[in-house]
Amino acid sequence: MLLVLQYGTLWLTGKLFNPVPDPGFVPLSTIVAIQFVPLLAIVAVIATFTWRRTGSSLPGALIAGLFVTWYIVAGTATQVAF
């Protein structure tokens, strides 16, 4: 719901909705969180498919864990100190 509120406000006003009047709080974390909506949907599909095929939650958990790990590692910016 917060994602819908943030994007709706951003689309209508051009500004982010800030539920906390503290200037140190930046609602950009909600914008970053949008990537986890499709990620969780994909994990749900994988888990449901493997549960129905095998009757066990272990294969789905392992595949979903590997997929989430791959996604996070691939999306993490790394820097090398020279």
C-alpha positions in Angstrom: 0.0 0.0 0.0 2.9 2.4 0.8 4.3 1.8 -2.7 1.0 2.7 -4.3 0.8 5.8 -2.1 4.4 6.8 -2.9 4.1 6.3 -6.7 0.7 7.9 -6.8 1.8 11.0 -5.0 5.0 11.2 -7.1 3.0 10.9 -10.3 0.4 13.5 -9.3 2.6 16.1 -7.6 6.1 15.3 -8.7 7.2 15.0 -5.0 7.6 12.1 -2.7 5.1 11.6 0.1 7.0 11.9 3.4 4.9 10.4 6.2 7.4 11.5 8.8 8.0 15.3 9.1 11.6 14.6 10.2 14.0 16.1 7.5 16.4 13.2 8.2 13.9 10.7 7.0 14.0 10.2 3.2 11.2 8.1 1.7 13.4 6.9 -1.1 13.6 3.5 0.6 10.1 2.9 -0.7 11.2 3.6 -4.2 14.0 1.2 -3.8 11.6 -1.4 -2.4 9.5 -1.6 -5.7 12.0 -4.1 -7.0 11.0 -6.6 -4.3 7.4 -6.8 -5.5 8.2 -8.8 -8.7 11.0 -10.7 -6.9 8.6 -12.0 -4.3 6.1 -12.9 -7.0 8.8 -14.9 -8.8 9.8 -16.7 -5.6 6.1 -17.5 -4.9 5.8 -19.1 -8.4 8.9 -21.1 -7.9 7.9 -22.3 -4.5 4.4 -23.2 -5.5 5.6 -25.1 -8.7 8.2 -27.1 -6.8 5.8 -27.9 -3.9 3.2 -29.3 -6.4 5.8 -31.3 -8.3 7.7 -32.7 -5.4 5.3 -32.5 -2.4 8.2 -31.0 -0.4 9.1 -27.4 0.4 12.8 -28.1 0.4 13.5 -27.9 -3.3 11.6 -24.7 -3.7 13.3 -23.2 -0.7 16.7 -24.0 -2.1 15.9 -22.7 -5.6 14.3 -19.6 -4.2 17.2 -19.0 -1.9 19.7 -19.3 -4.7 17.6 -17.0 -6.9 17.3 -14.3 -4.2 21.0 -14.6 -3.5 21.9 -14.3 -7.2 19.6 -11.3 -7.5 21.0 -9.4 -4.5 24.6 -10.2 -5.4 24.1 -9.2 -9.1 22.5 -5.9 -8.0 25.0 -4.9 -5.5 27.5 -2.2 -6.5 31.0 -3.0 -5.5 34.1 -0.7 -5.4 37.7 -1.5 -5.2 39.9 0.8 -3.1 43.1 1.8 -4.9 
